[in-house]
Amino acid sequence: MLLATILAAQGALARIWLDRESGRHPRLAAVFWVALALSVLIKGPVGPMVVGLALIALCAVQRQFSWLKRLYPLQGGIAFALMVLPWFVAIYLQTDGAFFDEAIGKDLLAKVGSGQESHGAPPLTHLAAALVTFWPLPAFAVLALPTLMRSLKSPVVLFALCWILPSWAVFELTATKLPHYTLPLLPTIALVAAVLLSRHSEGETRSLSRAWRYAAAGLLAVPVAGVVVANFAAGPVLGTWPSPPGAMIAVLALLPGLAAMRRLARGAAAAALPPTLAAGLLLIVATWGFTLPSLSPMWISPRLAAQVGTVAGCADPLVANSGFNEPSYIFLQGTDTRPLSAVDTAAFLLEVPQPGATGRCRIAVVEGREEAAFLAALAESGRANVTPATRIQGFNINGGKKLDFGIYRATDLNE
């Protein structure tokens, strides 16, 4: 949804900027401001950052500012405020201002200044990751690069570069890095590559140096081979068997992948596109349809929720968890699930149910790193040698850590 709103705002902005000499477009301006407001409601400052940096770059490169009036900044700014401010006022009143302290002071600034949640990485990490996450686009973009300098005066190319470069620089300089951060820039990279490749005949593309064409072909083929290997290796790495359908379908993707590589090595970009799409489709089916669903250790949240239901002893248990606060787990377990510290989780388990609430048994889900503190708190209350009703091991892809959970029942404390 964030990508859709940014694309809508940037698409309207592009139409207005490209037609800035001829007339006004109030409907496009309305699309721009509404899309920008929706992007703020979805994900705060990301949309305004991408759009705002593109605006600044366009004005700086062309040294023109008069065209900005075609955005109807006064009327648009008022409409933008009317759409956004009610939510900000409501959330401020609902949380007594705590939301802004958390979202801005602890979340946003922490991501900018340090690698939050073990996601820190040096500059140029996004560029390296995009060679895989943006596949197959990098191969075609590399093939188009030699003609980029000759096309800088093209309005379409200029707009695209003003969209890409400033925001990409910000993402690279931000300490916290996740692969999806640069997603709002992917469509315009595809646009530039398509424009540049479509303006030249196949013969001109073939005239590129062999090293350049082979580099593009390698960027196309290596990720295909890597995903094929991953479909075989992911299961054993996580302690399970590979998915036979996933592995076999992934191997089939090598056939169109190699055909696309050979065509790209010859500089035949248009001819390489169909087998590239075929390889991508096969890899999607293999990876998302078969291999990933078979990797049970990484699907921690549904396994935890299922085990809680199995051992609880009642239909509607009251659950507290310590050390694992993934939103997916809270969603599956129930929105009344209590994320607590280890000591507070022990107190929760020891708490005597209020009158009328005796039908809700109590369960504590404790991750291994919090378990010592949890058991110490129980021991201080006279409940020593408490053992969990069951244990679950898994692998958290959000941080790449092995996790071990103990699931404790309140009824076990009295035995």
N, C-alpha and C positions, 0 to 999 in steps of 0.2 A: 504493500500500500504506500509506503514511503517512496519507493521508486516510482510508482505510478503518479503520485502528486508532483514529484520533482520533474518528471518528464512532461507533465501537463504544463507546469509553470515555465519550464525552459522551452517547450515547443511554442507556446504563445509568445514568449520573449523573442525567440528566433524569428517568428513571422513578423513581429512588430519591427525588429531591428533591420531585417532584410528589406523591409518595405518602408523604411523611415523617411525616405525622400518624397514619397508620393501621397500619403494620406494617413488618416487616423483609423484605428480599429478598436472601438470601445468594447466590442464583445470579446476580442482577444485579451484586452486589458482586464476585463472581468474574470476571464478564465485564469489569468496570471495571478490575480490577488486571491481568488477563492482557493486555487491549488496551493498557493503559498501558505494560506491560513490552515488548510487541512494538514499540510506537512508539519506545521508547528504542533497541532493537536495530536498528531501521531507520534512524533519523535523530537519535539523541542527544536533546538537550533540547527539541526543538520540541513534541512531544506533552505532556510534563509542563508546559511553559510555558503552552500553551493551556488545558489542563485545570486546572492550578493557579490560573491567574488567574481562571478562571470560578468556581472554588471560593471563592477569597478574595472576589470580588465578591458572590457570593450570600450569604456570611456577613455581609459589611459592610452590604449593602442591607437584609437582614431582621433583622440583629442577633441571629441565632440560630446556635448552634454545636452544640447537642445532637444535631442530625440527622446530624452527621458520623459518629457511632458506627454508623449504618446502613451505612456503607462498610466496617465491620470493619477499622479501620485497623491494628490489631496483626497480625491474621492476614494481611490483605492485604499489609501492608508486608513481612512475612517472605516471603510467596510471591513478591512483586515482586523482592526481593533475590535469592532463589534462582534466579529466571529470568534476571536481568540480570548478576549478579556473575561467574558463570563466564566469560562472554565478556570482561568487562573484565579479569579476571585473566589470561586466555589471551593477549589482545592486548598486555597489559603485558609478559608474559614473552617473547612472540614478538618484540617490537620493543624490548625493554629500556627501556620507558618513552617511546620516541621518538614513538609514536603520540599520546600525550596532549599532549606538547609541541607537536606539529604541529596536532592537531585543536582544542585549546583555546587554546594560546598564540598560534598563528599564524593559524588559520582562523576560529574563533568570535569571538575578541576583535577580529580585524581587520575582520570583517564588521560588528560593532557600532560600532567606533570610526571606521572609514574606509570609503570606497567600494571594496571589494575588486574586482579584475579589471575596473576601469572601470565598475562598476555602482553608483556612488554617485549619490544623488539627494536633493533636499530633501524635507522633510515634506510630506504630502498628495499625493505622487507616486502612492502606491498607490490613493488615492481617484480621482485622475484616470484612472489606467490601468484601474481597474475599470469605468469607464463603457464601455470597449470589451471588455476581457477577460472580464467577467462578463455580456456580452450574451447574451440579452435581459433579464436580471434587473433591471438598473438602471431600465429604463422602468417596469416593474411596481412596483418598490420606491418610485419617486418618486410614482406614483399612490396608493400606500398611505400615504405619509408623513403627510398631514394628519390621519389617524385614529390615528396612533401615540400622541400625547399622551393621548388618551382611553382608551387600552388599556394604560397602564403597570401597572395593578393586575392585569392578566391574568397568571397564573403562567407560561403558555407564553411570552408576550412578554417577561416579566421575565427568565426563564432565558435566552432567546435574546440579549437585550441584554447580559447578564453574560458570555455567551460571546463576543460580537462586540467590544464596545467596548474592554476592557482589552488584548486581544491586538492589535487593530488599532492602538491607540496605540503599542504596542511596535514593531510593524512600521514604522510611520511614523517613529519616532524612531531606528530603526536605520539607520546610514549606508548600508550596502549594501542595495540594493532590486532584487528581481527579481519579475516579475509573479506567479509561482506561490507566493510566500511567503504570500499571503492566502487561498490555496485552502482551508485548513481552516475558514475562516469563511463561505465561499460557501453551503453548505447551509443554515445557520441564517438567513442573510439571505433565502433563498428561503422558508424556513419562516415567517418573520415576515411577508413580503409576502403569502404565500398565506393566512395566518390573518387578517390585517387586511382583505384584499380579500373574503374569503369571508364575513365578518361583516356586510357591508353590501350592500344591494341595488344593482342597476345604477342605479336612479334616484338613490340617494345619491351614487354615484360620479360620475354625470353632473352633479350639483349643484356639483362642484368648479369653481373659477374656470377660465375658458377658458385663461388663461396657464399654469395648472398642468397641465391636460390636454394642451396643446400642447407643453409642455416634455417630458412623458413620451413623447408621440408622436415628438418630435425625437430623443430618446435611443434610440428604437427604430429609426428610419429612417436616421439619419446613419451609424451603423456599417455598415449594409447597403450603402449607397452607397459608403462608403469601401472595403469589401472588394471590391466590384465593380471599382472603379477600380484597386485593388491587383492584381487578377488580370490586368488589362491592362498595368499599368505595371511590375510587378516584373521581367518579362523584359528589356525595354529598359534598365532601370536597371542590371541585372547583365550586360548585353551579350548577351542572347539574345532570341529571338522569344517573344512570348506564346504560351501553350498555347491553340490554337483551341477545343478542347472546354471547357477551364477557363473561358475568357472568355465563351463562349456560355451555359454553364450558370449562370455568375454573373449574367449579364444577366437570365436567366429568374427569378432570385431577387428581382428588383425588383418583380415582379408581386404575389406574396403579401406582400412587404415593405410595399408601398404600401397594400395592403388592410388590413394590420394597423395601419399608422400611422393611417389614417382612423378605424378602429374605436376605437383608443386615444384619439384626439383627441375622440371623443364620450364617453369615459369607459367604454366597453364592454370592460372588461378580459378577461372570460371569452371574449367573441366574438373578441377580438384574438389569443388564444393559438394556435388552430389555424393561421392563416396565418403567424404568427410562427415556429412550429415548421417549417412547410413551407419558409419562406425560409432558416431555419438549416440544414435538411437539404441544400438545393440549394447553399448556400455551402460546406458541409463537403465535398460531392462535388467541387465545382469546385476548391476550394483544395487540399485534401489529396489528392484523387484524381488531379488533372491538373496544376494549376499548379505546386505545390511540387516534385513529382518532375521536372518539366521544367527547373527552375532548376539546371542542372548546376554553375555556379560555386560554389554554396553547399554542394554535397555533396563537400567536400574529402577527407574520410577514405577513402571507397571509391575515389575517383579516384587518390589517392596509393597505396593498397594495390595497385590494379590495375597502375599504372605500374611500381611496384617489381617486381612479378612479371614484367612484360614485359621490362624491361631487365636483370634480375639476371644471367641466364645460367646459373642453377642452380635446382633445384626448391625448395630450402629455404634462402633467403638469411638471413644474420644481419644485422639492421638496427639502426642507431642513428639517432636523430633529434634535431635541435637547433632549438628555437624553436617547436615545435608538439607539445604534450603532451596533446592532447585524448584522453580515455578511449576515444572511439569509434575513433580511429585505432589506438591500442594494441591494442584488442580485435580489429580487423580484420587488422592486420598480424601479430599474435601476441604472446603475453604475455612472450616473451623479448626483445621490442623494447627497446632501451636509450635512455631519454631522457637526453641528456648535454648538457654545455655545448659551445660551438663548438670550443674547444681539445681537449676530450676526444673529440669526434666525429672530429676530424682524427687524433688518436692511435689511435682505434679503427680507422679506415680504413687506417692505416699498419701496424697490428699484424700480425706474421707469424702465420698460423694455427698452432695447436698440432697435434702429430702426431695423426692420426686425425680431424681436423676439416677436412681440406682440401676436402671435398665441399661445404662451406658457404661460398659466396662472400659478400663483405661489401658492404653498401650503406649510404650515408649520405644521409639526407633532411635538407636544411638550408634553413630559412626565410630569406628575403632579409635580414632585419635581423641575422641571425647570420653571414651568408655572408662578410663581409669578415674577421671574426676567424677563421673557419674556413680561408679561403684563405691568410691570413697565417701560420697555424700550419703549413699544408702547405708554404708557401714556405720557412719556417725549416728544414724537414726536407729541402730540396733539390728539392721538387716544385712548381715554379712553372708558371704558365700552364696550370693544370688546368681543364678545362671539364666541365660536368655532362653526363651521358648524355642527359638530357632536363630540361625545365622544365614546371612546372604553375602556373597562376595560379588563384586562387579568392577567395571572399569569406567571411570568418568571421563568421557571425551572432552568435557569442558575443564581442561587443565591437565589431562593425560595422567591421572592418578588411579591406582588400584584402591578400591574401597572395601571395607569389611564392616558389616552392620550386625548389631545384636538387637533382636526384637524382644522386649521384656513386657510381661503382663503384670498388672497390679495384683491379680489373684495369686501369683507365684510368691509374693512377698510374705504371705501368711502361712505358707506351707512349712 
